[in-house]
Amino acid sequence: MENNIEQAYELTLVLGSQIGDEGAFEELFRRYSPRLRFYVAKMLGERHSQTDDVLQETWTSAFRGLPRLNDGAAFRGWLFSIARARVCREFRR
C-alpha cells in the first residue's frame, strides 16, 4: 500500500511539473538528484569531474521535455535515459 501511495505522490509531482508547478519540479529534483548523481558518476568512471555538467544538462533537458512526457509513471526511466544519453554524448566529445 505504501508503494502505491508513493507512486501516486510521484505522479502528482510529475503532473504538477508538467503544468508549471516549480515546487513540484523542485521536489522531483530533490528526490532523484542523489540517485542520478550516483548513476552518472558510475557511468563516467574516470571522467567523474564532468558529473556536474552532465547532471545539469540532464535536468535542463528533463525540465524542457517534461511537458511532452505522455506517461507520468515513466518519469524515472525517462529521466535516467536522458542521463544515459548525456553520458554517451560526453564520451563522444
KAQUIZI-V635705 format. One record per backbone hydrogen bond with DSSP energy under -0.5 kcal/mol. NH is the residue of the N-H (numbers start at 1). CO is the residue of the C=O. Records with the same first field share a line. If there is no record, write none. Layout:
NH=CO ; CO
This chain:
5=1
6=2
7=3
8=4
9=5
10=6
11=7
12=8
13=9
14=10
15=11
16=12
17=13
18=14
19=15 ; 16
20=17
21=16
22=20
25=21
26=22
27=23
28=24
29=25
30=26
31=27
32=28
33=29
34=30
36=32
37=33
38=34
39=35
40=36
41=37
42=38
43=39
44=40
45=41
47=44
48=45
50=47
51=48
54=50
55=51
56=52
57=53
58=54
59=55
60=56
61=57
62=58
63=59
64=60
65=61
66=62
68=65
69=66
70=68
72=70
74=71
75=72
78=74
79=75
80=76
81=77
82=78
83=79
84=80
85=81
86=82
87=83
88=84
89=85
90=86
91=87
92=88
93=89 ; 90
